[in-house]
């Protein structure tokens, strides 16, 4: 015990003498008092039973008097007085060993369990001298749990006992155990699934045992996962780098929750429903023909201009609803397209066959300053003006905005009617989490009707409630998040595949890719410490069975990549051809059930040999197996189920970030490239307009200068030689008229009475 106190005493002195680390004198000056406070609370009943060391003999005995602190001078440093009658009383906050500064933990203290073992050994050695020492180990353990947080920031999660137990478990047990063995345990397999509202989650093919899950739940408790979830949904400003709340759950909260969540004294859920009511009224007027274009024509085409989450989320939902039964009927007569890429070819592809007089443009940008979005917005405005004249009323009739309240002036300056055609969202919703807000509600409701979008919100709300209320061991998003942490940080898998066995979900992997990689692609913990453990996976995917003929070779016999398989009990549209025993959907789902087993079990050399394979080919046909996956089974892909899927993956991402101690809700990593692009644009503009056509010279960037000069020079030569289109920046961005495109000939397929009948 004396060795521990001496080391703490030494640490305190070193901290006081270190100029760099003594920027928080209040913490350091109270260090010794806090230690004695913890000691007096935990060991007052047993301190007399210890043999006094020289260090302890020099310290006055503990008493029941209040703890006092006195500042004194000793060789130019602050001193401490204990129990001095003239000193001031001090009070202390709750304190925990696990929050001790990480460098103290690593340099001064051994692990807590090692300390307990050492102190227990010391107690045993003195057992014959004093029988009271039998209980000293328990008292010391209690004392250790109260050692104060003497400096901030707290340690990394990787320094906790819970994390290190998982590391040992992975190294000593799991990595030497094959999934083939684990899948033979019926008790384990029967325990590894969860259900909610028609969603069936099976994780028995993950490389985990029941003990693994217990250790992961211990880590979740240690990281106060439930508390952090509540902080998020209650509107606390957990996005501390931007001083913002994180409330995408409020976007789908029901009206009976109005008055329960406030941000900066504003009722968040009431704000949401005010905007949803506005969107419903607007979209119904549009679809009924009461809102017309500048020339009086009814508008039938919708172009949503946005990038990142403003585009990927709404597009993924649009692709689902295109073949959903209600979506098919409600969208008849209308079209929806998305313009995201600043590449002018994307503009061409979007507008090629549209009539501007019948087209509504939606501009989605939180700040209304996003460079790519605003260039495309100006291009679309010019496209409208080229056909209908440079009248500001053209913009007022054909352009609406989804943006933050703080961007109102920017929206107005663009020419948009902010009284009728401005649909706001809030700083407490990040772009990648915004599909349930105006960014998704406006385009989807214009095409499919507000009622169908509302069903999507209801599905997301169902999964939100499950996430907030279900116990951890039956909580699907929490289970998925913990397994993600396990695979990435403990098993060392740095990629993850998402394979939906539904073609309508073809854009889901791209949306989840941005959602997860932009959220958890970080290197600094929320406490400002560079992390020393793997976080964030490379997410990718493609619908099955297309993916099986694309990258499954690598997944089966190359790198180990955990996979999420998504399947559906019923298809949106099934087909049973004459002479076939199974429908096309059953054929599809046969692969859904087979692939996880193939990845888990593999195929041994003996099994290959038994098939009569030539000996020199056996190794080529062996599958190692032991490749983890999870299976999610849903009833049928509908607007409601799509909401469940979205919410499920949003919360998986949050869980992983909470466990890893990350801020999953900022995205500073996208800023540097934007800044450099602005600098390059300045150099490029100068090169385009320089009458002397001097080479570009970017200071300290010879490689960039060289390739930029190659680009500029070859563009000039192409124009001069007549082998390319003009690269003059003043070139017109639009064609004269869409009618110049010859319409395709009438096809002879004949619908249900033609060639496909």
TAJOSUL-V113044 format. One record per residue. RES is the residue in one letter. SS is DSSP state (2 for helix, 1 for strand, 0 for the rest). PHI is phi in degrees with one decimal (none if undefined). OMEGA is omega in whole degrees, 0 to 359 (none if undefined). Layout:
res,ss,phi,omega
RES,SS,PHI,OMEGA
RES,SS,PHI,OMEGA
//
This chain:
res,ss,phi,omega
X,0,none,181
X,2,-63.6,178
X,2,-60.1,179
X,2,-61.4,182
X,2,-66.9,178
X,2,-63.4,181
X,2,-68.5,175
X,2,-65.8,178
X,2,-58.0,180
X,2,-62.5,180
X,2,-59.8,181
X,2,-61.4,180
X,2,-64.6,179
X,2,-62.1,180
X,2,-64.2,181
X,2,-69.8,183
X,2,-86.0,184
X,0,-87.0,184
X,0,-64.4,183
X,0,-66.9,187
X,0,-92.1,184
X,0,-101.7,177
X,0,-79.7,179
X,0,-119.6,187
X,2,-62.0,182
X,2,-62.6,178
X,2,-68.2,184
X,2,-69.3,185
X,2,-68.8,179
X,0,-97.4,189
X,2,-57.0,185
X,2,-67.3,179
X,2,-61.6,180
X,2,-63.6,179
X,2,-62.7,180
X,2,-69.3,176
X,2,-63.9,177
X,2,-62.1,182
X,2,-65.1,182
X,2,-67.5,180
X,2,-72.9,188
X,2,-102.3,190
X,2,-121.9,182
X,0,-61.1,182
X,0,-80.6,187
X,0,-121.5,187
X,2,-61.6,181
X,2,-71.3,182
X,2,-81.3,177
X,0,-83.2,169
X,0,-69.6,184
X,0,-71.3,173
X,0,-84.9,177
X,2,-56.3,179
X,2,-64.9,182
X,2,-69.3,180
X,2,-64.8,181
X,0,-81.9,182
X,0,-105.3,179
X,0,-59.7,179
X,0,-60.3,177
X,0,-70.4,180
X,0,-137.1,179
X,0,-91.3,178
X,0,-67.2,176
X,0,-59.1,180
X,0,-77.2,180
X,1,-123.0,177
X,1,-131.3,178
X,0,-131.4,176
X,0,-84.7,178
X,0,-138.5,182
X,1,-108.4,176
X,1,-143.9,181
X,0,56.5,175
X,0,78.3,181
X,1,-115.5,178
X,1,-72.9,179
X,0,-119.9,184
X,0,-132.9,173
X,0,-121.6,183
X,0,-114.0,177
X,0,73.6,181
X,0,-72.8,186
X,0,-66.8,182
X,0,-101.3,184
X,0,-82.6,184
X,1,-87.2,175
X,1,-73.5,178
X,0,-127.8,177
X,0,-120.3,188
X,0,-131.3,176
X,0,-78.3,174
X,0,-57.5,186
X,0,-134.7,184
X,0,-142.3,178
X,2,-61.0,188
X,2,-69.2,180
X,2,-104.2,178
X,0,-62.3,182
X,0,-52.2,190
X,2,-64.8,182
X,2,-77.0,172
X,2,-65.8,182
X,2,-59.4,185
X,2,-86.5,185
X,2,-97.2,186
X,0,-105.4,184
X,0,-100.5,164
X,0,-73.9,177
X,0,-57.3,183
X,2,-59.0,182
X,2,-68.5,176
X,2,-67.4,178
X,2,-61.7,181
X,2,-61.2,180
X,2,-66.1,179
X,2,-63.6,182
X,2,-69.5,177
X,2,-64.7,177
X,2,-63.6,179
X,2,-62.0,180
X,2,-64.1,180
X,2,-62.8,181
X,2,-63.8,182
X,0,-100.7,185
X,0,-59.5,183
X,0,-69.4,181
X,0,-83.1,185
X,0,-158.0,183
X,2,-65.5,181
X,2,-66.3,182
X,2,-67.3,180
X,2,-56.9,184
X,2,-93.4,185
X,2,-64.4,182
X,2,-58.1,181
X,2,-66.3,180
X,2,-67.6,178
X,2,-64.0,178
X,2,-58.8,178
X,2,-65.2,178
X,2,-62.5,182
X,2,-60.0,181
X,0,-69.7,181
X,0,-112.5,176
X,0,-60.2,192
X,0,-74.8,169
X,0,-80.6,189
X,0,-86.0,179
X,0,-142.0,171
X,0,-110.3,3
X,0,-80.9,177
X,0,-66.7,180
X,0,-71.5,173
X,0,-66.7,179
X,2,-60.4,181
X,2,-67.9,179
X,2,-93.5,182
X,0,-81.1,177
X,2,-59.4,183
X,2,-61.4,179
X,2,-65.8,184
X,2,-69.5,175
X,2,-65.2,177
X,2,-66.0,177
X,2,-61.3,180
X,2,-65.4,180
X,2,-63.0,179
X,2,-62.7,184
X,2,-72.2,189
X,2,-91.9,186
X,0,-119.6,192
X,2,-71.3,185
X,2,-70.1,176
X,2,-106.3,181
X,0,-117.1,182
X,0,-89.0,177
X,2,-58.8,178
X,2,-57.6,178
X,2,-72.7,183
X,2,-62.8,182
X,0,-75.0,176
X,0,-87.7,182
X,0,-94.8,184
X,2,-66.0,180
X,2,-64.1,179
X,2,-61.2,184
X,2,-62.8,181
X,2,-68.6,181
X,2,-88.3,191
X,0,-102.6,171
X,1,-154.9,178
X,1,-147.6,181
X,1,-132.8,171
X,1,-160.9,170
X,0,47.7,177
X,0,87.2,180
X,1,-95.5,181
X,1,-116.0,182
X,1,-115.1,180
X,1,-116.5,179
X,0,-119.0,181
X,0,-68.4,179
X,0,-96.1,169
X,0,-85.0,181
X,0,-80.2,181
X,0,-139.9,171
X,0,-112.6,176
X,2,-62.2,177
X,2,-65.5,178
X,2,-56.9,182
X,2,-64.4,177
X,2,-59.6,180
X,2,-66.8,177
X,2,-67.2,177
X,2,-67.0,175
X,2,-61.9,178
X,2,-64.0,178
X,2,-62.5,177
X,2,-64.5,180
X,2,-59.0,181
X,0,-84.4,178
X,0,53.6,185
X,2,-58.6,181
X,2,-60.1,179
X,2,-63.6,181
X,2,-71.1,175
X,2,-61.9,179
X,2,-62.4,178
X,2,-61.6,179
X,2,-65.6,186
X,2,-73.9,178
X,0,-90.8,174
X,0,90.2,175
X,0,-68.8,186
X,0,-84.1,183
X,0,-79.6,171
X,1,-84.6,191
X,0,-74.5,181
X,0,-70.8,177
X,0,-117.3,180
X,0,53.8,184
X,1,-132.2,169
X,0,-74.7,180
X,0,-130.1,193
X,0,-131.3,174
X,2,-64.6,176
X,2,-66.7,179
X,2,-67.5,181
X,2,-64.5,180
X,2,-120.3,177
X,0,-69.0,181
X,0,-76.8,183
X,2,-63.3,181
X,2,-71.5,176
X,2,-93.9,177
X,0,-58.7,180
X,0,91.6,182
X,0,-108.2,182
X,0,-131.3,182
X,1,-125.2,174
X,1,-129.3,183
X,0,51.4,177
X,0,68.9,176
X,1,-99.4,178
X,1,-75.7,188
X,2,-62.2,185
X,2,-71.8,175
X,2,-63.5,177
X,2,-57.2,181
X,2,-59.4,184
X,2,-72.7,173
X,2,-61.6,180
X,2,-70.4,178
X,2,-60.8,177
X,2,-64.0,178
X,2,-64.6,180
X,2,-65.7,179
X,2,-60.3,181
X,2,-63.6,182
X,2,-66.5,185
X,2,-68.8,177
X,2,-68.3,177
X,2,-66.8,178
X,2,-64.6,185
X,2,-72.0,179
X,2,-85.6,179
X,0,90.7,179
X,0,-73.2,175
X,0,-98.9,182
X,1,-122.3,181
X,0,-83.0,184
X,0,-60.8,182
X,0,-94.2,179
X,0,91.6,180
X,0,-75.2,174
X,1,-72.9,182
X,0,-91.1,183
X,0,-127.5,182
X,1,-107.4,180
X,1,-125.2,175
X,1,-120.5,179
X,1,-99.0,183
X,1,-103.4,179
X,0,-173.5,181
X,0,-141.0,181
X,0,67.7,181
X,2,-65.1,178
X,2,-69.6,183
X,2,-119.6,188
X,2,-65.1,180
X,2,-64.4,178
X,2,-60.1,180
X,2,-68.2,178
X,2,-60.5,178
X,2,-68.2,179
X,2,-59.6,181
X,2,-64.1,177
X,2,-68.3,187
X,2,-73.5,178
X,0,-57.1,182
X,0,-116.4,174
X,0,-81.4,190
X,2,-54.2,180
X,2,-70.1,180
X,2,-64.8,180
X,2,-61.2,184
X,2,-72.2,185
X,2,-76.0,183
X,0,-96.1,182
X,0,-57.1,179
X,0,92.6,181
X,0,-126.5,175
X,1,-136.1,178
X,1,-131.7,176
X,1,-132.2,181
X,1,-118.5,177
X,1,-115.5,185
X,0,-120.8,187
X,0,-73.8,178
X,0,-74.5,174
X,0,-56.1,181
X,2,-61.0,177
X,2,-64.4,178
X,2,-65.6,176
X,2,-63.3,180
X,2,-59.7,182
X,2,-66.7,182
X,2,-74.2,190
X,2,-99.4,192
X,0,-50.7,186
X,0,-122.4,180
X,0,-97.7,173
X,0,-94.6,182
X,2,-57.0,181
X,2,-66.4,182
X,2,-113.6,187
X,1,-118.5,174
X,1,-107.4,180
X,1,-105.7,175
X,1,-110.3,178
X,1,-105.6,184
X,1,-114.5,179
X,0,-158.1,184
X,0,-59.6,183
X,0,-95.6,186
X,0,60.4,177
X,0,-132.7,181
X,0,-55.5,192
X,2,-56.3,184
X,2,-64.7,182
X,2,-64.7,184
X,2,-72.4,175
X,2,-65.1,177
X,2,-64.8,178
X,2,-64.3,178
X,2,-65.7,178
X,2,-64.0,179
X,2,-67.5,176
X,2,-63.3,178
X,2,-64.5,178
X,2,-59.7,177
X,2,-65.0,181
X,2,-65.1,180
X,2,-59.9,182
X,2,-94.1,190
X,2,-119.2,178
X,0,94.3,185
X,0,-83.1,179
X,0,-99.0,181
X,2,-63.0,178
X,2,-67.6,175
X,2,-60.5,179
X,2,-67.0,182
X,2,-62.2,182
X,2,-89.9,191
X,2,-117.7,184
X,1,-130.7,174
X,1,-125.2,184
X,1,-129.4,168
X,1,-117.1,187
X,1,-157.5,179
X,1,-75.4,177
X,2,-57.2,181
X,2,-66.3,181
X,2,-100.4,185
X,2,-55.1,182
X,2,-66.4,177
X,2,-63.8,179
X,2,-64.2,181
X,2,-65.1,181
X,2,-64.9,179
X,2,-73.0,179
X,0,108.6,183
X,0,-83.1,177
X,0,-74.1,185
X,0,-74.7,178
X,0,-77.4,185
X,0,-112.0,191
X,0,-119.0,178
X,1,-120.7,183
X,1,-113.1,192
X,1,-88.6,162
X,1,-134.5,199
X,0,-127.9,181
X,0,-64.3,180
X,0,-87.4,172
X,0,-126.6,177
X,0,-74.8,183
X,2,-55.2,183
X,2,-74.1,178
X,2,-110.7,194
X,0,-100.1,185
X,0,-62.9,178
X,0,-79.9,177
X,0,-97.4,184
X,2,-60.4,182
X,2,-57.7,177
X,2,-98.3,186
X,2,-64.2,184
X,2,-68.4,181
X,2,-64.6,183
X,2,-68.4,180
X,2,-70.5,176
X,2,-63.0,183
X,2,-84.3,189
X,2,-109.2,183
X,0,94.0,184
X,2,-66.3,183
X,2,-60.8,180
X,2,-70.3,177
X,2,-63.3,180
X,2,-64.6,176
X,2,-65.6,175
X,2,-60.4,178
X,2,-62.9,181
X,2,-63.8,177
X,2,-64.6,178
X,2,-63.7,180
X,2,-64.2,179
X,2,-59.4,180
X,2,-71.8,175
X,2,-58.4,182
X,2,-65.3,176
X,2,-62.1,181
X,2,-61.4,184
X,2,-77.1,192
X,2,-108.7,186
X,0,-71.5,175
X,0,-58.7,185
X,2,-53.9,187
X,2,-73.9,176
X,2,-117.1,187
X,0,-96.2,189
X,2,-62.2,179
X,2,-62.2,179
X,2,-67.3,178
X,2,-59.4,180
X,2,-64.6,179
X,2,-65.8,179
X,2,-64.8,178
X,2,-66.5,175
X,2,-63.1,176
X,2,-61.8,181
X,2,-59.6,183
X,2,-67.0,184
X,2,-79.2,190
X,2,-88.3,185
X,2,-112.4,179
X,0,-94.5,175
X,0,80.7,179
X,0,-91.8,186
X,0,-103.3,176
X,1,-131.4,180
X,1,-155.2,183
X,1,-110.7,177
X,1,-119.0,186
X,1,-120.8,176
X,1,-85.6,176
X,0,-87.7,177
X,0,-163.0,183
X,2,-62.5,180
X,2,-65.8,178
X,2,-95.8,184
X,0,-62.0,180
X,0,-100.6,177
X,2,-62.2,181
X,2,-56.6,180
X,2,-64.9,179
X,2,-67.0,180
X,2,-68.3,176
X,2,-57.4,179
X,2,-68.8,181
X,2,-54.0,187
X,2,-83.6,186
X,2,-74.0,176
X,2,-76.6,181
X,2,-79.8,189
X,2,-112.8,174
X,0,-83.5,187
X,0,-125.4,177
X,0,-129.1,181
X,1,-121.7,179
X,0,-74.1,180
X,0,-66.6,177
X,0,-95.2,177
X,0,83.0,180
X,0,-112.4,175
X,1,-69.1,186
X,0,-76.2,180
X,0,-120.4,181
X,0,-138.0,183
X,0,-67.6,174
X,0,-137.9,174
X,0,74.3,179
X,0,-103.0,168
X,1,-83.6,183
X,1,-95.1,177
X,1,-155.0,179
X,1,174.2,182
X,0,-164.0,179
X,0,-61.1,169
X,0,-80.1,8
X,0,-94.7,179
X,0,-55.5,183
X,2,-63.4,181
X,2,-63.1,180
X,2,-99.7,180
X,0,-118.2,187
X,0,-121.9,181
X,2,-71.7,173
X,2,-56.2,180
X,2,-66.4,183
X,2,-66.3,182
X,2,-83.0,187
X,2,-126.1,178
X,0,-110.4,180
X,0,-66.4,174
X,0,-84.6,182
X,0,-129.6,176
X,1,-57.8,185
X,1,-128.4,166
X,1,-103.6,175
X,1,-102.1,177
X,1,-112.6,179
X,1,-131.7,185
X,1,-136.6,181
X,1,-64.0,179
X,1,-124.3,177
X,0,-83.8,170
X,0,-63.4,179
X,0,-148.5,182
X,0,-99.1,180
X,0,-135.8,172
X,0,-125.4,183
X,0,-81.0,178
X,0,-53.5,178
X,0,93.1,178
X,0,-91.1,180
X,0,-85.9,181
X,0,-119.6,177
X,0,-73.0,178
X,2,-61.9,179
X,2,-68.1,176
X,2,-62.1,177
X,2,-61.1,178
X,2,-61.3,185
X,2,-71.8,173
X,2,-59.6,177
X,2,-69.5,178
X,2,-57.8,181
X,2,-81.2,185
X,2,-79.4,187
X,2,-60.6,178
X,2,-59.9,178
X,2,-68.4,178
X,2,-62.5,179
X,2,-66.4,184
X,2,-75.0,188
X,2,-87.9,183
X,0,68.4,180
X,1,-148.3,185
X,0,-81.6,178
X,2,-62.8,179
X,2,-64.0,179
X,2,-66.1,178
X,2,-66.9,181
X,2,-63.0,181
X,2,-65.0,178
X,0,-83.7,178
X,0,86.0,181
X,0,-70.5,176
X,0,-61.6,187
X,2,-59.8,183
X,2,-75.3,178
X,2,-106.8,187
X,2,-59.1,183
X,2,-61.1,180
X,2,-69.9,184
X,2,-105.3,177
X,0,-81.6,175
X,1,-115.1,182
X,0,-64.8,185
X,0,69.0,180
X,0,60.3,181
X,0,-114.0,192
X,0,-77.3,175
X,1,-158.1,172
X,1,-125.7,179
X,1,-123.1,176
X,1,-117.6,181
X,1,-118.5,182
X,1,-117.5,181
X,1,-65.2,180
X,1,-158.3,182
X,0,-74.3,181
X,0,-133.7,176
X,2,-60.5,181
X,2,-63.1,181
X,2,-66.6,177
X,2,-62.5,174
X,2,-61.9,177
X,2,-61.6,181
X,2,-62.4,180
X,2,-58.0,181
X,2,-60.8,180
X,2,-57.1,183
X,2,-77.6,173
X,2,-59.2,183
X,2,-75.4,174
X,2,-57.9,180
X,2,-60.9,180
X,2,-64.1,180
X,2,-59.9,180
X,2,-61.3,178
X,2,-63.3,178
X,2,-63.9,180
X,2,-66.0,182
X,2,-79.4,182
X,0,63.9,178
X,0,-107.0,165
X,0,-93.7,185
X,0,-83.3,191
X,0,-124.0,168
X,0,-113.9,183
X,0,-154.7,182
X,2,-65.8,182
X,2,-64.5,181
X,2,-90.2,189
X,2,-81.0,186
X,2,-61.6,179
X,2,-60.2,178
X,2,-62.1,180
X,2,-63.1,180
X,2,-65.9,178
X,2,-62.7,177
X,2,-63.6,179
X,2,-62.7,180
X,2,-64.4,178
X,2,-58.7,179
X,2,-62.9,178
X,2,-66.8,181
X,2,-68.0,178
X,2,-61.4,178
X,2,-61.1,180
X,2,-66.6,182
X,2,-66.2,187
X,2,-102.3,182
X,0,-75.5,181
X,0,-65.2,180
X,0,-85.7,178
X,0,51.8,178
X,0,-74.5,180
X,0,-63.5,174
X,0,-71.6,178
X,0,-134.5,179
X,0,-92.7,182
X,0,-55.8,176
X,0,61.5,179
X,0,-140.5,182
X,2,-64.0,181
X,2,-65.9,178
X,2,-65.6,179
X,2,-60.7,183
X,2,-63.6,183
X,2,-72.1,178
X,2,-69.0,177
X,2,-65.2,177
X,2,-61.5,179
X,2,-62.6,183
X,2,-65.7,184
X,2,-64.4,180
X,2,-67.3,174
X,2,-65.4,178
X,2,-65.1,182
X,2,-64.4,179
X,2,-62.7,180
X,2,-69.3,182
X,2,-64.3,183
X,2,-87.5,179
X,0,72.8,182
X,0,-102.6,179
X,0,-150.9,178
X,0,-76.0,180
X,0,-62.4,176
X,0,-106.9,177
X,0,-61.6,183
X,0,-64.7,179
X,0,-92.4,180
X,0,-57.3,179
X,0,-59.7,184
X,0,-96.4,184
X,0,-133.1,172
X,0,-79.9,180
X,0,-68.2,181
X,0,-158.1,178
X,2,-67.1,183
X,2,-71.5,177
X,2,-66.5,178
X,0,-79.8,182
X,0,-67.2,180
X,0,-67.9,179
X,0,-66.9,178
X,0,-65.3,179
X,0,-66.4,181
X,0,-77.4,182
X,0,-116.8,180
X,0,-73.2,170
X,0,76.0,178
X,2,58.9,184
X,2,-80.3,176
X,2,-122.0,184
X,0,-107.9,188
X,0,-66.6,182
X,0,-94.6,182
X,0,-72.5,none
//
